[in-house]
């Protein structure tokens, strides 16, 4: 069927822990992929815009994925703070394109 969101299954290993299996789809999957691509530099809502980064990070953490948040200041007309999210776990795709 078309229009269905495909899931991806990962083997996730947090520092010092045994690996576990996690299946994600939608924005949670997208966020983990973005964090993995970003590596140690991490992701920010400024550079990788998305509607609810903090919610995706909250969800990943609730699934057991270790993600660090670093608070950074930004200037400009709308100066303030934003979070930089850094994946501390290793996430390896074990099955892609499932339902």
C-alpha positions as MATLAB code, in Angstrom:
seq = 'XXXXXXXXXXXXXXXXXXXXXXXXXXXXXXXXXXXXXXXXXXXXXXXXXXXXXXXXXXXXXXXXXXXXXXXXXXXXXXXXXXXXXXXXXXXXXXXXXXX';
ca = [
       0.000    0.000    0.000;
       1.158    3.514   -0.641;
       1.115    6.269    1.926;
       2.057    4.050    4.838;
       4.920    5.142    7.046;
       7.781    2.668    6.884;
       9.557    1.666   10.055;
      13.234    0.974   10.620;
      14.668   -1.349   13.252;
      17.927   -0.391   14.950;
      20.403   -2.012   17.286;
      21.059    0.736   19.840;
      24.020    0.646   22.219;
      24.326    3.264   24.940;
      27.790    3.836   26.444;
      28.574    1.000   28.851;
      25.301   -0.846   28.207;
      24.249   -3.920   26.270;
      22.624   -3.293   22.881;
      18.858   -3.327   22.529;
      16.509   -3.429   19.555;
      14.335   -0.417   18.745;
      11.849    0.008   15.894;
      10.970    3.569   14.896;
       8.905    5.330   12.262;
       7.869    8.858   11.412;
       9.527   11.817   13.080;
      11.169    9.703   15.797;
      12.950    7.738   13.062;
      13.826   10.974   11.254;
      15.283   12.493   14.445;
      17.456    9.436   15.154;
      18.697    9.480   11.547;
      19.546   13.204   11.790;
      21.365   12.688   15.101;
      23.319    9.774   13.637;
      24.334   11.797   10.561;
      25.372   14.777   12.706;
      27.732   12.709   14.864;
      29.565   14.508   17.681;
      28.531   17.916   16.299;
      24.891   17.184   17.114;
      21.724   18.794   15.774;
      20.025   22.093   16.503;
      16.545   23.314   15.569;
      18.329   26.311   14.012;
      20.272   24.158   11.480;
      17.805   21.245   11.111;
      14.359   22.849   11.404;
      11.533   20.600   12.522;
       8.265   21.315   14.316;
       9.020   19.656   17.665;
      12.657   18.648   18.182;
      12.264   18.591   21.954;
       9.359   16.138   21.666;
      11.334   13.818   19.380;
      14.260   13.865   21.824;
      11.890   13.205   24.733;
      10.462   10.216   22.847;
      13.899    8.805   21.997;
      14.945    9.117   25.642;
      11.750    7.390   26.772;
      12.696    4.503   24.439;
      16.082    4.291   26.208;
      18.292    6.176   23.721;
      20.938    8.374   25.386;
      20.891   11.924   23.996;
      22.765   14.870   25.523;
      21.344   18.410   25.431;
      23.744   21.359   25.373;
      22.154   24.802   25.813;
      23.553   27.399   23.411;
      22.929   31.125   23.081;
      22.089   32.714   19.750;
      21.978   36.402   18.901;
      20.084   38.370   16.324;
      16.695   40.038   16.350;
      15.213   37.108   18.261;
      18.123   36.353   20.590;
      17.750   33.554   23.073;
      18.792   29.982   23.742;
      18.377   26.756   21.850;
      19.340   23.155   22.484;
      22.010   21.201   20.640;
      21.160   17.506   20.755;
      24.021   15.013   20.621;
      23.475   11.276   20.229;
      25.560    9.424   22.807;
      24.381    5.982   21.700;
      25.414    4.040   18.629;
      22.431    3.215   16.405;
      22.877    0.690   13.597;
      20.114   -0.199   11.138;
      19.276   -3.915   11.274;
      16.040   -3.847    9.216;
      14.748   -1.069    7.001;
      11.409   -0.549    5.303;
       9.132   -2.642    7.508;
       5.608   -1.639    8.426;
];
